Amino acid sequence: MSLFKKTVLSERTERAVQKTLANVYAQRRKRFRVLACIDETDESFCTVRMAARLAKTDDCDIIVLYVRSIDQGLWSGGLQVRVARQNMLEAGLELPGINRLRMALGILREEGIPAEDWTRSTGHQDAWGDPLGDNKVEFISDEGRSVVLKLKTAPDPASGILDQYELGPYNLMIMGEPSRWRGEFHSLFDAGIVQQVTVHAPSSVLIVREPLDKSGFFICTDGTSRSMQAVRRAAVLAHSAGEPITLFSASAQESGLAAAEENVKNARALLKAMGIKVKDVITAVGPAAQKIAELGSDHSVIVVTDEGRSRLQRAIRGSTAVDVVRTAQTSVLDVR
């Protein structure tokens, strides 16, 4: 075959692949897609439970992700072929992540999502020269709902999670409570997994803290258009999950209390126009992050709006959203 023909075929193949990907992404954007990240700790399964409780309807998909480190020492006869051709959950492999993904299926069933009973398919992709590569098992219900178990290979968990977003997209990423959280300056040089993902993720990030027996969304607003968009999106999620909504706004000074009251009034009117009921509205005087963390602690989720600042800008100017994520004693949704 001539070089010209090979080039034409290659270009046609590339266009076909790009067209297929574009169609897949277009279909995914019509659905609410949640990425629940787990690791080797039992505590991380709270992300799966939270995903099941928030993504209740048939237009919601749940992807459970486990990121394993690159391990070229796994080379053995037929390993890659066996995993590529067989459901990784049934391949007889006791590798990091596979058992955790099996356990995630059981938790979803406990939460009322019997994904194991649905139609299943498998997928495999080479990655990083690792013999196992990336693998997934997808379960699809008769109503078209999808649950995906993804075993991903990456140099480190944070980059693996962020890379998975690019394969999404996702409306929401859920992660467990961080073991540590650096200050903004020190995070420039040394940040934990949760902090790295929270800072860099393009989508909204929910940091889950147990216990999960609380109820209600504590949605914060400062009256800006960015904040009001976050109120709208968070309220739709709360309404879908059957969670009562409390609106909150804080003022640093007593003189600004009237503006805070106007903020929650406008937010309530917005949600009323959308047909979403508000259980309560609260205002307070004091440092915003402190008051949000304090008054929102009895709710299942505190909702804050990401300011859209760079890491350097946050190091200089600070960030109410990041401060709440770091200090709150309950789950926090950072909306973007």
C-alpha positions in Angstrom: 0.0 0.0 0.0 1.4 3.4 -0.9 2.3 6.0 1.7 -0.5 8.3 0.3 -3.2 5.6 0.8 -1.9 4.8 4.3 -2.0 8.5 5.2 -5.6 8.9 3.9 -6.8 5.8 5.8 -5.1 7.0 8.9 -6.8 10.4 8.7 -10.2 8.8 8.0 -9.7 6.5 11.0 -8.8 9.5 13.2 -11.9 11.4 12.0 -14.1 8.4 12.7 -12.7 8.0 16.2 -13.1 11.7 17.0 -16.7 11.6 15.6 -17.5 8.6 17.8 -16.0 10.3 20.9 -17.9 13.5 20.2 -21.2 11.5 20.0 -20.4 9.7 23.3 -19.6 13.0 25.1 -22.8 14.6 23.7 -24.9 11.7 25.1 -23.1 11.9 28.5 -23.7 15.6 28.8 -27.5 14.9 28.8 -27.1 12.8 32.0 -26.0 13.6 35.5 -22.7 11.7 36.0 -21.1 11.2 39.4 -17.6 10.0 39.9 -17.0 8.3 43.3 -13.4 7.8 44.2 -12.3 4.9 46.5 -9.0 3.6 47.8 -7.8 0.8 50.2 -9.5 2.3 53.3 -13.0 1.2 54.3 -13.8 4.9 55.1 -13.5 5.7 51.4 -16.7 3.7 50.7 -18.7 6.6 52.1 -18.2 8.2 48.6 -20.2 5.3 47.0 -23.0 5.6 49.6 -23.2 9.3 49.0 -23.2 8.9 45.3 -26.1 6.4 45.6 -28.1 8.8 47.8 -27.6 11.8 45.6 -27.9 10.1 42.2 -31.3 8.4 42.7 -33.0 8.9 39.4 -32.7 7.0 36.1 -31.0 9.9 34.4 -28.1 9.7 36.8 -25.0 7.5 36.2 -22.5 6.5 38.8 -18.8 5.7 38.1 -16.8 4.2 40.9 -13.0 4.7 40.4 -10.0 3.0 41.9 -6.6 4.3 40.8 -3.7 1.9 41.1 0.0 2.7 40.6 1.9 1.7 37.6 3.5 -1.7 38.2 5.4 -3.2 35.2 6.4 -6.0 37.5 3.0 -7.6 36.9 4.2 -9.0 33.6 3.2 -12.7 33.4 2.0 -14.9 30.6 -1.4 -14.0 29.2 -2.2 -11.5 32.0 -3.1 -8.6 29.8 -5.0 -10.7 27.3 -7.0 -12.5 30.1 -8.1 -9.2 31.6 -8.9 -7.6 28.3 -11.1 -10.5 27.2 -12.7 -11.3 30.5 -14.7 -9.4 33.1 -12.0 -8.2 35.5 -14.3 -9.0 38.4 -14.3 -12.7 37.3 -10.7 -13.0 36.0 -9.5 -14.7 39.2 -7.0 -11.8 39.8 -6.5 -10.6 43.4 -4.9 -7.3 42.4 -5.2 -3.9 44.2 -8.5 -2.3 43.5 -10.5 -5.3 42.1 -11.8 -6.5 45.5 -12.6 -2.9 46.5 -14.7 -2.5 43.3 -16.5 -5.7 44.1 -17.3 -4.4 47.6 -18.5 -1.1 46.0 -21.1 -3.2 44.1 -22.4 -4.6 47.3 -22.7 -1.2 48.9 -24.7 0.1 45.9 -27.1 -2.9 46.3 -27.5 -2.0 50.0 -28.4 1.6 48.9 -31.1 0.3 46.5 -29.1 0.1 43.2 -28.8 -3.6 42.2 -26.3 -3.0 39.3 -25.1 -6.7 39.3 -28.6 -7.7 38.0 -28.3 -5.4 34.9 -26.8 -6.0 31.5 -23.0 -5.8 31.7 -20.1 -5.1 29.3 -16.4 -4.8 29.8 -13.6 -2.6 28.4 -9.8 -2.6 28.4 -7.3 0.0 27.3 -3.5 -0.1 27.4 -2.0 2.5 29.8 1.6 3.5 30.8 3.1 0.2 29.6 1.4 -1.6 32.5 0.3 -5.1 31.7 -3.1 -4.6 33.4 -3.8 -1.2 32.0 -7.2 0.5 32.4 -10.2 -1.8 32.8 -13.9 -1.2 33.4 -17.1 -3.1 33.9 -20.3 -1.3 32.9 -23.8 -2.3 34.1 -26.8 -0.8 32.3 -30.4 -1.0 33.6 -33.4 -1.5 31.4 -34.1 2.2 31.9 -30.7 3.2 30.5 -29.1 3.9 33.8 -25.3 3.1 34.0 -23.0 2.0 36.8 -19.4 1.7 35.9 -16.5 0.2 37.9 -13.2 1.6 36.7 -9.8 0.3 37.6 -7.4 2.9 36.4 -3.6 2.9 36.2 -1.7 6.2 36.8 1.6 7.5 38.2 -0.3 8.7 41.3 -3.9 8.8 42.5 -4.5 12.6 42.0 -3.3 12.6 38.4 -5.4 9.4 37.8 -8.5 11.0 39.1 -8.0 14.2 37.1 -7.2 12.2 34.0 -10.5 10.3 34.5 -12.4 13.6 34.4 -11.1 14.2 30.9 -12.6 10.8 29.9 -15.9 11.9 31.4 -17.1 14.5 31.6 -18.7 14.5 35.1 -21.1 16.8 36.9 -19.8 15.8 40.3 -16.7 14.2 41.8 -16.9 12.7 45.3 -13.9 12.1 47.5 -13.4 11.1 51.1 -12.2 13.3 53.9 -8.5 14.3 53.5 -5.9 13.0 55.9 -4.2 16.4 55.8 -4.8 19.8 54.3 -1.9 22.2 53.7 -2.2 26.0 53.9 -2.4 27.7 50.5 1.3 28.6 50.4 2.6 25.2 51.4 0.1 23.5 49.1 2.0 25.0 46.2 4.8 22.5 47.0 3.2 19.7 48.9 -0.6 19.0 48.8 -2.4 15.8 49.5 -4.6 13.8 47.0 -7.9 15.3 48.0 -6.5 18.9 48.1 -4.9 18.5 44.6 -8.1 17.2 43.1 -10.2 19.9 44.8 -7.9 22.6 43.6 -7.6 21.4 40.0 -10.9 19.7 39.2 -13.0 21.4 36.5 -16.2 20.0 38.0 -17.8 20.4 41.3 -16.2 18.4 44.1 -17.9 16.9 47.1 -15.8 16.1 50.1 -17.7 13.5 52.2 -17.3 13.3 56.0 -19.1 10.7 58.1 -21.5 10.1 59.7 -24.0 10.2 56.8 -27.1 10.2 58.9 -27.6 14.0 58.8 -30.1 15.6 56.5 -30.4 18.8 54.6 -28.4 21.0 52.2 -27.0 24.2 53.7 -26.6 26.3 50.6 -24.5 29.5 51.0 -24.8 32.6 48.8 -23.0 36.0 48.7 -25.4 37.4 46.1 -23.0 37.3 43.1 -24.2 35.9 39.8 -21.6 33.1 40.2 -23.0 32.2 43.6 -26.6 32.3 42.4 -25.7 29.8 39.7 -24.3 27.6 42.3 -27.5 27.9 44.4 -29.6 26.9 41.4 -27.4 23.8 40.6 -27.1 22.7 44.2 -30.8 23.1 44.9 -31.7 20.9 41.9 -29.4 18.2 43.3 -30.9 18.6 46.8 -34.4 18.5 45.4 -33.7 15.4 43.3 -32.2 13.6 46.4 -35.2 14.6 48.5 -33.1 16.8 50.9 -34.5 19.9 52.6 -32.8 23.2 51.7 -31.6 25.9 54.0 -30.2 29.1 52.4 -27.5 31.1 54.2 -25.6 34.4 53.8 -23.1 36.0 56.1 -21.9 39.6 56.5 -18.6 40.5 58.0 -20.1 43.6 59.7 -23.4 44.4 61.2 -23.9 47.2 58.6 -24.0 44.6 55.9 -26.7 42.4 57.4 -29.4 43.9 55.3 -27.5 42.9 52.1 -27.1 39.4 53.5 -30.9 39.2 54.0 -31.4 40.4 50.5 -29.1 37.7 49.2 -31.1 34.8 50.8 -34.4 36.6 49.7 -33.3 36.6 46.1 -32.0 33.1 46.3 -35.4 31.9 47.7 -37.3 33.7 44.9 -35.1 32.0 42.3 -35.8 28.6 43.7 -39.5 29.4 44.0 -39.6 30.2 40.3 -38.0 26.8 39.7 -40.7 25.1 41.8 -38.2 24.1 44.6 -39.2 24.7 48.2 -36.9 26.2 50.8 -37.2 25.0 54.4 -35.4 27.9 56.1 -33.2 31.0 55.5 -30.5 32.1 57.9 -28.2 35.1 58.0 -25.3 35.8 60.4 -22.7 38.4 61.2 -19.0 37.4 61.3 -16.3 35.8 59.3 -18.0 33.9 56.4 -16.0 30.6 56.5 -16.3 30.4 60.3 -20.1 31.0 60.4 -20.7 28.6 57.5 -18.7 25.8 59.1 -20.4 26.5 62.5 -24.0 26.8 61.4 -23.9 24.2 58.7 -22.4 21.4 60.8 -25.8 19.8 61.5 -26.6 19.4 57.8 -25.6 16.5 55.5 -24.0 18.9 53.0 -22.7 22.4 53.1 -22.7 24.1 49.7 -20.1 26.8 48.9 -19.2 28.5 45.6 -15.7 28.3 44.2 -14.4 31.8 43.6 -12.5 30.7 40.5 -9.1 32.0 41.8 -5.8 30.5 40.9 -3.6 28.8 43.6 -1.4 31.9 43.8 -4.4 34.2 44.1 -5.8 32.0 46.9 -2.4 32.1 48.7 -2.5 35.9 48.6 -6.3 36.7 49.0 -7.5 33.5 50.7 -10.7 31.5 49.7 -13.9 31.1 51.7 -14.8 28.0 49.8 -11.4 26.3 50.5 -11.5 27.4 54.2 -14.9 25.8 54.6 -13.8 22.6 52.9 -10.8 22.4 55.2 -12.5 23.2 58.5 -16.1 22.0 58.3 -17.2 19.0 60.3 -19.7 17.7 57.7 -19.6 17.1 54.0 -18.9 20.1 51.7 -19.8 20.6 48.1 -17.6 23.1 46.3 -19.6 24.1 43.2 -18.0 25.2 40.0 
